[in-house]
Amino acid sequence: MGHRALVAYERPDDTYNLHYTHWGGCNLRLKHRITEATPFGEEYDGSREIYEELGTAASTYIPEEHRHKQTEVRLEPTAVGVTIEEALADHLDFHMHEAFYIVTREFQVTAFRTFWLGFHTEATSVEESPSHGHGVICTVRWYDGEPVGDGSLRGWFAGAKEVTAELIDRDVFSEVQATTFLVERLLGKRHTDAETYVRRADTDESRWYPSHYSATPRYRTN
């Protein structure tokens, strides 16, 4: 099955290239594996040159000999020159991708855990929920190189989602009300220093929360 994730590499023009990784969501492992010497998560001849060339590329093309190579992060990008907001709206699959990484030009790596807000896998009365543009990403706390509380938060979210889905099936909540309820509970459960982004397809809302719930968002569209 894998632990799929998406990695956004900053370009000199402040846009990003997106790359897929099949196992990068496992324990947020790429947080410390992506470095200047290993831009795609592991040693590979020519990886630094590929990374630099992609920094100004106008397409996702890479030479044939580098395609389909088994590296931690796939060498061939899925998209080039997109903004973070475009990545989160159109490219990150909150249902499939377990994590999202942002890598600066200085190779500072920020790891986000993803939380899908769709209910059709839990609520029998919900026919289909969008997987793109409908979820939450949230940083985790790190100690001694390990993510702290990551597993417990994911477990809590899965349980809370099942309970909330039951309330939809019982007509206690509409799907929009249930999503609002779940998001507010998740924002309350995260650690106080977490940076969180919420994007909802049902209300066309997107918002960054730099730290705790009452903080002023740095980005929003309606």
N, C-alpha and C positions, 0 to 999 in steps of 0.2 A: 504493500500500500504506500509506503513512504511517509515522509513528514515534509510536505511541500511548503516552499516559501518563495518569496519574491524579494530580490535585492535591487535597490535603487542606488546607482553610482552617480555622484555629482559630476557634471561636466564644467568646463571653464566658463560657459555662458549661463551658469546657474540653473540649467535644466538637468535632466537625469536620464541615464540609460537603465533599462530594466532587464534583469536576468533571472531566469528560473533556476531553482535548486530543488532537487528531489528529496533530500534529507536535511535541509537546512533548518527545518522547524523543530528538529529533535533537540530538546534541551537548549534551544537557542545557541547551538554550537558554533555558528559562524561569528558570533560576537568577538571571539579571540582568534579565529582562524583567518579572517580577512585582514591582511596587512599589506604594507607597501611591497614587501618581497613576494607575497602570495595573494595578489589581488582577487583571485578566484577561489581562495580557500585552501589551496594546496600548491606544492611546487609543480610547475609545468613549464617546459622549455618554450620561451617566447611569450609567456603570459603577460609579462610587463609590456612588451611591445604591442600586443593585442589590446591591452587596456588603454594604452596611450593613443593608439589609432582610433579606437572607438570613442575617445573623448571628444572628437570633432566630426565623427562620422555622420553622414546624412541618411544612411540606411542600416539595416541590421545585417548586412553582408559581412562575412568573414571568409578568408581563404578556405578552399575545400578541405585542405589537410587538417584544419583545426575543427571542422564541424563534427559533431557527434562524439567528440572526445569525452571520456568519462572523468570529468573534474567535479569537484565539490559544487561549484557554481558553474552552470553551463556557459561556455565561452560565447556562444552566439546569442545576442540579445533578443528579447521579444519585442522591444520597442526602444527607440532612441529619441532624445530631445524632448522629453515630456516633463511637465511640472509635477511636483509631488501631488497636488490636488488632482491632476489628470490621472496619475498613477492610481490613486485611491478611489477615484470615481469609475474608471474604465478598465483598469488592468488587474488590480488586486481582486482575487476571488475569495471573498470572506468565508465561503463555505469550504473551499478546497485548500487554500493557503493557511497554514498554521502560524506563520510569522511573516513579518515585513521588516526589512533592514534598510537603513539609510546610511550610506557611506560617503563621507566628505572627501574632497580632494586631498586632505591631509590624512586620510584613512582613519578618521574617528568613526567608529561604528556604533550606531544606535539600534538596538534590537527591540522590536515591538511584538507583543503577542496579539493575535487577532481573535475577535469574537464575532461570530455571525449572528445577525439579528433575525434571520428568517425562522419561521415556525412550522413549515410544512412537514418537517420530519418528526415533529412532536405532536402537533395538533391535527386531529383528523378532519376538522372543519376548514382548515386552510389548504387550498389546492396547490398553490405554488408561491414561493417567496423568491425575490431576486437575490442573487449571490454576489453581484457586482454593485458597488455603491450603497451597500446596506450592511454596515457593521461598525465595529469599534476596534481601534488598535491602541495598545497601552504598553508603556515601558514597565519593566520589572526592577526590583531592587537586587543589587548584586553584592555578594560578599565572598571574598577569597576566590574570585573567578567563577562563582556559581550563582545562578538565578535563585533568589530566595522567595518562597511563597508562590512561585509560578504554578506548580502543580495544584496547590490547594485552591488558588483563584480559579483555575480552569475547571476544577471539580465542582466548586461552588456554583460557577456559572451554568454548567450543565444541569445541575440539580434545580437551580432557580428557573431555568428555561423550561424544564419539564413541568414544574408547578404552574408557571405562568401560562403555558400552553393549555393546561387543564382548565384554567379560568376562561380562556378563549372558547373552548369547547362547551363550557357551561353557560356561555353568554354573559359572564360577569364582566369581561373586558372585550372591547373590539380589538382587532389586531393592532391598530395604531395606539390605543391606550395601553395594551400589553407591552408593546415595544418601549413606550415612554417609561412605564413602570420598571422594566428590566434594565434600561439604560441608567435610570436614576439609582437603582440598587447597585449596579456595577460601579458607577462613579463613587458611590459611598464605600465600597469594599476595597478599592485599590489603595495602595500605600500613598501617603500624603505627598511624596515627591514625584509621583508618576506623571508623565506627560501623556495625554490621552487625546485621541481624535475620534469624533463620532460623526458618521455619515449615514443619513437615512434616506432611502429611496421613497418611503411612504410620505414624508413631509418635505422632501427636497431640502433638507437642512444639513449643513456640515459645520463643524465647530471644533477648534483646538482648545483643550484645557491644559495649560502649562503645569498646573499643580493640583490643588484641591478644587472641589466642585464649584465653589463660589468665585473662583478666579475669572477674570475677564478673558473671553476667548480671543485668540489672535487672528482668527479667520472665520468668516461666516458668509453663507449665501442663502437666499430664500427663493 
